[in-house]
Amino acid sequence: MEEKQLKEWMQESKLEIQLPDFDDNVMEAIHEKQAAEKSFWKNIRWSWFFFIVGLGLGLILTDLFASFEIKILGDKSNLAILGFEILVILILATQFDKLIRVTFRR
């Protein structure tokens, strides 16, 4: 008796969907979300790659500029090189911070 009554209740609680393409829309939304997730991680990998390349180039340029003497500035060439080094460090530090936050936010 209880089994029959349970079956009747289940039949009554059946949800009728009025939209004929509801399943297609849900599956499409799931596929779009999966594609966006893959794209996000692909972009993160490229961001880390270019960050490391920029870090390497910044270190190389800083080392090259430190070996040059800028004759236009005279004695202040060391100060100009120091300013450039500080600028490179600030840019790299802020970009590293942003990249860490975006990577571990998910």
N, C-alpha and C positions, 0 to 999 in steps of 0.2 A: 504494500500500500504506500509506504513512504517513498519507495523508488518511483512509483507511478506519479505521485504528487510532485516530487522533485523534477521529474521530466516535464510535467505540465508547467511548472514555474519557469523552468529554463526556456521553454517554448514561448512563454508570455514575455520574458525579459529580452527576447531577441530584438536587436536594434536594426531598424530598417534604414538604410542609407539612401537618401534621395538623389545623391549625385552619382551618375553612372561612371564617371572617370575618377572617382575618389582614390582608388587604389593606385592608379597611374600617377596622380598628382603627389601622393605620399611617397611613392618610390622615386619619382623624379627629384623631390626635395631631399631625400636621403642621398641620392647619387650626387647632387649638387653640393651637399654638405661634405661628403667624402672627398670630392674633387677640391673643394676649398681647403680642406685640412691638408691634403697632399701638397697643394700649391704653397700653403703657408710654410711647411717644413722645407720645401725646396728653396723658397726664398730665404729662409733662415740660414740654410747651408751656404748659399751664395753670399749672403751678408758676412758670414764668418770668414769665408774665403777672401773676399775683397778687403775685409778688415785686416787680416793677416798680411795680405799683399801691401796694403797701405802702410801698415806698421813697418814692414821691411823697407819699403821705399823711403819712408820718413826717417828711419834710422840711417839709411845710406846717405840721403841728402844732408842730414844734419852732420854726419861725419865728414862729408865732402866740403860743406860750407865752413866747418871748423878749421880745415886745413888751408883754406884760401884767406888771403888778406885783402880786404876791400880798401883800395887806395883812396877812393873818393872820401871816405869817412875818416881816414887817418887813424888816430888813436881810438876812436869810438867804434872801430870795426868789431872788436870783441863784444861790445855792448849790443850791436846789431845782431851778431850771431847768437848771443844769449837770448835776445828777444825772439828770434826765429825758433830757437830750441824750445822756449817756453810756449810759444804758439803751437808748435807741433805736439807737444805734450798735452796741452789743454784740449786740442781737437781730438787726439787719440783717446784721452781719458773720458771725455763726454760721449764719444761714439761707443766706447767699450761699455760704459754704464748703460746706455740705451739698448745696446745689443744684448747685454746680460738680462735686463728687465724684460725685453720682448721674448727672449728665448725661454726664460723660466716662468713667464706669466701663464703659459698654457699648462 
